[in-house]
């Protein structure tokens, strides 16, 4: 299994490292994309890190993360420094 942590854009489905998602459950966690890999059956996976508890990590098929009934993307707003 190879892990890629380089911030390369994953174009299929528009996922990229650093992108954030929220679970669509009652006790919804927020996750950040950490890396991608392809398994031996050529299925793309995404490794996620919990935003509030970085020690918690999960790995999902990219198609699961893109399922809007399970996850929704969060907008990341950049702060301006004056």
Buried (B, 14 or more C-beta within 10 A) or exposed (E): EEEEEEEEEBEEEEBEBEBBBBEEEEEEBBBBBBBBBEEEEEEBBBBBBBBEEEEEEBBBEBEEBBEEEEBEBBEEEEEEEE
